[in-house]
Every structure is written in structure tokens, then in C-alpha cells.
Amino acid sequence: MPLQAESPLRVVAIGGGTGLSALLRALKREATRARDPWRLTGIVAVSDDGGSSGRLRQELGGIPPGDLRNCLAALTREDSILSDLLNYRFKGDGSLAGHSLGNLMLWALADLSGDWVRAIRQLSTILVTAGQLYPATATPVTLCAEDATGKLLKGESSINHARPPLKRLWIEPKDAEPLPDSVLAALRADLILLAPGSLHTSTLANLLIPELREAVERSGAPVVYVANLMTEPGESFGLDLAAHVEALQDLGQIKLSAVLANSTPLPADMARRYQDEGGQPLLAAQDTLVGVPLLNRPLLDPEAGMARHHPDLLNQAIRELMPRL
């Protein structure tokens, strides 16, 4: 039976980085509507080893808090000073320089409570968020890959600069247990959305946890990939949209029900700027892509200075796609 957008659906969004936070921001209005709101859950990759998160992970241990913090800010019901505080970064040259206040808050709450889920729940209560948020696993994991030449790459930062295509992708430890809450959310989902973001290090990273991937398959829910607007220099350089879909299905061992992609060309000046940096728009005009149904809709935010999904346009496109699933 086709999904009905006005029903109280259980929707799970899976990813990491800025892509998942953008998707959650687009879905937030459905989770906060007065009648039959969606029950929204975000499942966040925790393999980041760069920036503030990487420094905290190296110095203090635990899982990286940066993507969790980004998504919590996106789920905040109303813009407030608390949301701004989460994203505040210390300046200067001292030991705090570059650290996000939200990262420090999450790590401190996890240390006080001894539990990352409890820490996220406590901060969610303070912020009044529009859904649940879980790390894919509470085990510190390292993302690993092998490229087409046989070169082994260890760590998300190294893979970010890899030359695609990648032959293999895995996490260490390979037996990292998923968070039970994440598995249960996936099993109960009516709709599962794979968020845009770095193809291998954000979107695919969660699917490398076998029990979580199996939960997605066993749920029977449609699995939709919300495609990136652009390729990235490094890990997705030169990969077209079809190659993205193939990577998700081959490396992620997941069967996609549909792909939602942008149909709006970039403004000429923005396109030139991205091209100079090695980025190309991900556009496809056909109705199917490597056997997967494709829906093209205008998703580009016309007022953003960079290529970003417009939350209202993305929300509208997801609602329009649902009766086709």
C-alpha cells in the first residue's frame, strides 16, 4: 500500500555530517505538525576522525560528537540562543580553538551520565527537539577502505581524499555492535531515507554495521536515497549519480526503492567556483538509474551562497515521492 504523507509515519533518516542535518531540517515540519505528526528518528555515523570531533576522540576517547551536535541543532523545534550556542566555535590559538561548544557539552554529558544515549536525550530535552537521535553505535569505530589500486586507507580523513572508485569499505572493529535503539527504529520504520553527504564516509558508513543493515532490510520499508547536489573533491570525484547509486547498493549491500535528485542547474558563477575546486553537479534526466526509479525535482536553495538543499523544496519532493513507493 502506498505511503500517505498525512499519516503518522515512522520515518528514519540515516547518514552523517551536514547532509543528515539538512534532511532532518526538511523533515522537522512533519514531526511538529499538530495532526498525525511523523515519528522522526535520525541515525548518525560515528566514524569521524577530523576537526574538533577528531581531537576530542583522540584526547578523551569515546565517539565523535560533531555530527550528533549538528543534527540536534537541526531538530530544535524553534530557533533559539541554545541552538546558536551548540554551533559556537572557539576562536584564537589556544587549546580550545576550533572546538565547538556543543561538542564539549555532549562529551561532558556523556562523561557525567556514562551513556551517550542518555547524554543525547538530556540535551534533546533542553533544546526541545522534534525527534529522536541515536548514534549508529556507541563503540568507537575506524572507517577503512581499499582503492582500485589495492592501496589501504585507514580513517575517515584519509578516505575523504581517496581516489574513487573504492574496491572495499569496512569498519574496525568489524563486530562493533549497533545501538539497540537504532536497530529497533530501523525495524519499525515505515520509510527509510539515506541522507545526502559524503558518499563513503557519511551515507555508507552506517550500512557497514551488519546488524543495522540487516534491520533496514528486514523492516520491509522503502529505502530512498536523497542524492547529493554535487560530487566532492576526493572520495566522489568523477562519480556520476549512477555511480553513487551503484556504490550504495554494492558497498552498502542495500536495495534502493527510489532515488530523489535535484533538477535545478547551478548558477553559472557557483558552477565555475565548484568546478575550480573539482566538484561537478549530480544531475540525471532519466526516470530510472541502474534499475532504480528516479524522481527529479528542484531541490537547490536559490538564495544560498553554496550548493545546499532547500528544506521546503526537499520536504515537498519527499511528500510527492511517497505515493510512488
N, C-alpha and C positions, 0 to 999 in steps of 0.2 A: 504494500500500500504506500503511495507517495507520501512524503513528509508534508505536513501542513505547518507553515510558519507561525500561524496563530495558536498552535497547540503548545502546551508546557513541555517542550522538548528537553532532553538531557543532551547537551552539546559539549563535546570535549575538544579542546584545541591543543595541539601538540607542537612543540618547537623550542625556540630559544632566541636570545638576543632581541634586537629591535623588531624583528618580524613578528614574533608571537605577541609582543606588547601592542603592535599596530592592529593585529587581528582581534585581540581581546577588547581593544578600544572600540572597534567597529561592532562587536557583539554586545557591548555593555548595555546599549539601549534596550535590547531584547530581554536582558536579565533584570532590568529595572522597571519594566513596564508594569502598569497596575494590574492588568488582566493576564492570567496564564503566563507568567514570565518563564523564560528559559532557565534551566538549571545549568549554569555555566561552570566548567572546570578547565583550568589550564594546567598542562603537564610540561615541566620545564627541564631542558637539558642541563646537566651539571658537569660538563667536561671542560669548561673554560679555564684556561691557564694564563691569561694575559691581563694587563691593566691592573686596576685596583683589586679585582677578584683574585687574580693570579698571585698577587703579592700577599693577600690575606691567607690564601690557601697554603702558600709556601711557608709563611712565617708562623701561622697559628693552627693550620690543619683544617679539617672539615671540608665541606663542599663550597664551591664558589657562590657568593650571594648576589652577584651583579644582575644576572638575568631574572632572578626571583624578584629583586627590588624593582627592576624595570616594569615587570608585569603587575606587581602590586600597585605601582603608581598608575598604570593604565586602567586598573579595575576600580580605582577610587570613584565612588558614586558622584561626587562633586569636586570640582577643582578647589583646592584649599592650600593654605600655607604648609600643611603637613605633607601634601604631595610634592610641593616645591622643595621642602626640606629633605625628602627622600633622595631627590636627584641632585642635591647640592654637592659640589666637589670643592675640596680644599685647594687653595692656591699656594703659591710660593715654592720654596725649595726644601722645606723641612720633611720630616718623616711622614707627615700626613698629606703632603702634596699629591694631588691626583686621586686621593681616596674619596669615595662617595660616602656621605653621611649615612645614607640608607644601608649601604653595605656594612658599615660598622654597627649600626643598630641591629640589623638582622643577626650578625655574628654574635653580638653581645647577648641578645635574647636567646639564641641557641645555646650559648655557653651557660647562661643562668638556668635555663629550663632543662638542659641536657637533651633536647629534642628539637630537630629542625622543623618538624610539622607543627609542634606546639608554638615555636617562635613565629612561624608564618601566620598561624591562626591568631596569635596575640596581636601582631602588627596589623593584620587584616581587620580585627575588631576596632582597633584605634582609628584606622583610616576609614572604616565603614566601606568595605569593598562590595562589588556586585557579583561575586562568585568565589569559588574555591580555587586555591592554587597549591600545587604539590610539586616537589622535585621528582624527577623520574626515579631517582634512587638517593638514599642518604649515604651511600658508600662513595668515597672519593674515587673517581674513575679517570683514566687517561685514554684519550682517543688515539688510535693508531691506524696507519694506512700503509699500503704498498702501491706505488705508482706503476705506470705501464712499463717502466724500465727495470722494475724489480727493487727500486730504492725504498727502504723502510723509513717511515716518518713517524715520529712519536710526539704527541702533544698537539693540541688544537692550533696553537700558534704556528707550528711547522706545517700543518696540513693547510692552513689558510693560504700559505704561499706555495702550495704544491702545484704541479703542472698536470692538469687533467688529461685523459680520464684516469681515475683510480681503479686499480685492479681489485683491491680488497680494502675493507674498512671494518674495524673492530674496536672493542673497548677492553681495557685491562683494569682490574681483574675481569676475566670473561664471565665469571659466575656471580658478578655483582647482582644482588637481589633488588628488584624494583620495590618501590614503596607500595605496601598493600593498598593504600588509598588510591594510588594512581591506577593500579590494576583493576580495582573494583569500579572506578569511574569509567575506564575504558570498556569493561564488560557490560556495564549498564547503559552505555551511550546509545542514543537514537541517531546521532550524527557525529562523525569524527572528522575534524579539519586539520590537515597538516599545514602549518603556518609557513609563510614566506620567510626568507632569511638565508644565511649561508647554507648552501645545499648540503654539504657533508658534515659540517661542524655544528649546525643547529637543527635543521629539519630531519636529517637522517640519524643524528646521534641517539635519539630516544629509541629508535627502532632496533638498535643494536643490543638492547636488553631483551633476551629471548622471551621471558615471561610477559613483558609488556607488549611485545609484538604479537605474541600468541593471543593475548587478551583482546587486542584490536581485531584480529581475525575472528575469534570466537564470538565477538559481540554481534556479528551479523549486520552491523550498522554500515551505511555507505561511508566510504573514505574519500574525501575530496582534498586535492592539493590546491591550495591558494598560491599561485605561482608568483615568483619574484618579478619585479618590473625590469630588472637589469641583471646582467652577468656581473660577477666580481672579478677584479684582477686577482690572479692566483687560482683558487680552487675551482672556480667555474668558468675560467677564461676560455672563450671559444666554444662553449657548450650551448647549443640552441635549446629551445623549450622541449623538443622531443628527447634530447639527451638528458635533461633534468628528469623527465618522467621515467625514462629507462633506468636511470640511476636509482630512483626511489623504489622501483619495482624489483630491480636486480640486487642492489646492495642492501636495500631495506627489506627485501623479501616480503613485500606487501602488494596486494592487488588494489589498484585505484579504481574508484567508481566514476570519477569525473575530475577534470582539471578546470579551474577558474583562472582566466588570464586577462591581462589588460589589453585593450584595443586602441588606446589613445597614444598617438606618436608623441615623443618628447618635443618640447620647443627646441628650435634649431640651436640656440646658444647652449642650452643644457645638454643636448645630444653631443655637441662638439666637446664640451668640457668632460663628459664621461668617456668619450672616445679617446681623448688625450690620455686619460688615466687607464685605458684598457677595458672599459665597460661598454657593453652593447645591449640595446633593448631586447627584451624577450617577447616577441610578437609572433603570432601564428594565426592565419586567416581561416584554416580549415575547421570542420566540425568534429573531427576526431584526430587524435595524436597517438601514434603507435597503438592503435586499437582502443584508446580510452576517449570517451566523449569529452569534448572541449567546448566550454562556453566563454566567448569573448565579450567583455563588457568594458566600458570606460571606467577605469579604477584610479587613474593618475590624479593626484591632487594638483589642480592648476595653479594654486597660489603658493605652493611650497617651493623653496629655492633648490631643493634636491628631489630626486625621484622617490616619491612616497605615495602609499595608498591613501586615498581619501576615505576616512571612516564611514561617511554616509553612503558613498558610492559602493564601497565594499559590502556594507550591510545590505544594501538594496540588491546587489548581484547575488549574494548568498541566498536571500529570500527568493529571488527569481529562479535560482537553480534547483531549489529543494523539490518542487513538484516533479522534476525530471528524474529524480534519483530512485 
